[in-house]
Amino acid sequence: MAKPKRKRHHDEEGAASASARVVVVSDDEDSCELLCRILDRAGYVTDRAASQEQALAQVGFLRPQCVVLDLDTGGIGQNLK
C-alpha cells in the first residue's frame, strides 16, 4: 500500500505547509462523508475507516494528528461508555 500524499495549504503569509491528517471513524457513511467534506474544506487531509479494524490499521500506518471517533461504530466505544 503506497503512502498517501499530503495535501498542502498556504498560511496567511502564503507559505506552503503540510496539512494535519485526520482519520474519521464511523460506520455511518453519510455522517462520515459530511464530516470529511467539512474537514477537507478547512484544509485537513482526511482518511476514513468504517470499522475498528480499519481504524487501527490506518492509525498505525498513517500516524494522523487526530482521530474523530463515532463511539457507536462496531464496538469501538463499548469500553468507553
N, C-alpha and C positions, 0 to 999 in steps of 0.2 A: 504494500500500500504506500503510495507516494505521499509525502508530507505536503498538506495544502499550503499554498502561498498565502501570505498575509496581505490583506488589503492595506493600503496606505492612505492617510488623510493628511491634510495640511493644518497646522496650528495657526494662531492669529497672525504670526509673522510670515506665514507662507512656507515654512519649512516642513518637509515631509517627515512623518513619524509613523512608526508601526502602530496599528490599532490593537486594542486589547481583545483577546479571544474569549468568547463566552460560549459555554455548552448549555443548551436549553434541553431539559429532560422532561418529557411529557408524552403520555400515550394518547392525548387528545390532539389530533392533527391540526384542527382549526386554531386552537389556542397556541400551539407551538408555531404555526405559520405566522400568526398575527404578532406574537412577541418577537420572532426573528426579524420580521419586516421592520418593526419599530427600532430594534437594536441596530440593524443594518443601516437604517437611515441616520441613526445617531453616530455612525462611524465605527461600530464594533464589528468584528469578524465573528459570525455565529456558526455553530455546528449543532446538529440536532441528534438526540437519542430518544428512542421510543421505549426503552426498557432499561432495567438496572444493569444488565449485562453490557448493552451498548454504551451506556454512560460510563461504566468503569473502564471499558476498553478505550473510549475516546479521551477520558481524563488522563489515563496513563500514557497515551500516545501523543496527544496534542498539548498537554500541560497548559490548560486555559487559566486565565487570571480569575475567572468567575464561573460558577455553575449555578444556573437557575433551575430549581427542582420543584416539580409538582409532586407533593407528598403522597398523592393517591395513585401514582404510577407504579404498577406491578410490584407492590410490596416494599418499595424503597423506604417509605416513611413509617412503616409499621413500628419500628423500634423508637421512632422519634415522637410518636403521638402519645 
